[in-house]
């Protein structure tokens, strides 16, 4: 049983990707909490600290969306996009 079927390999790769994403999300949540705690420790009001953390998060999401948009071929022009 030396070979892995393509389906098995794809499932393993997908599982590894999900595990990586979960790990990054956990780290991001911990970092957000640390930033929130730090801001409140220096007398920033909780509401203001929450707003700052939310803006950081929104900027990160917007940046990721921009990267994906610029890296993906538009559906109508896929062959031209791939040819450069």
Secondary structure as GFF3:
##gff-version 3
##sequence-region A 1 84
A	DSSP	alpha_helix	6	41	.	.	.	ID=ss1
A	DSSP	alpha_helix	46	71	.	.	.	ID=ss2
A	DSSP	three_ten_helix	75	77	.	.	.	ID=ss3
A	DSSP	alpha_helix	78	83	.	.	.	ID=ss4
###
